[in-house]
Amino acid sequence: MVEFCPECGSLLRKTISNGKTYLACRCGFKKPIIIDDKKKRKKIEEKKKALEKNLIVVNPEDKISVNLIVNRICPKCKYSKAETWQEQTRSADEPSTTFFRCLKCKNTWREY
């Protein structure tokens, strides 16, 4: 959370002095930070549990293609279906580059 100095309005920055943590300003204002390790550990554990519950593992085979599927012969395996997309790889006044990826062997090639 961002805090500002009540005296001059500048941004308070975290500093450590004599083993204690403060939010300090250039004008000399200091505000001690009280760190409750038990609460901090509890929050971390709660976040870990929530992440474990919602964890989804995606294998490369599970990925859903959002690209258009076209009839294009792969130069490597001769399969007839490929996904396609376009990217601007050169300057803006030149046409886009069309990429193809074979659905069988995952070979990728391009056409200008």
Number of C-alpha atoms within 10 A of each C-alpha: 2 6 12 14 19 11 10 12 11 14 15 19 16 14 15 12 7 5 7 11 16 18 18 21 21 12 11 9 14 17 14 13 13 9 10 8 9 9 10 11 11 11 12 12 12 12 12 11 12 11 11 10 9 8 9 8 7 8 7 7 6 8 8 7 10 9 13 10 16 14 12 16 14 21 12 12 12 12 15 14 17 23 19 21 15 15 10 12 12 10 8 8 7 10 13 16 14 15 16 24 21 25 16 13 13 14 14 16 14 12 9 10
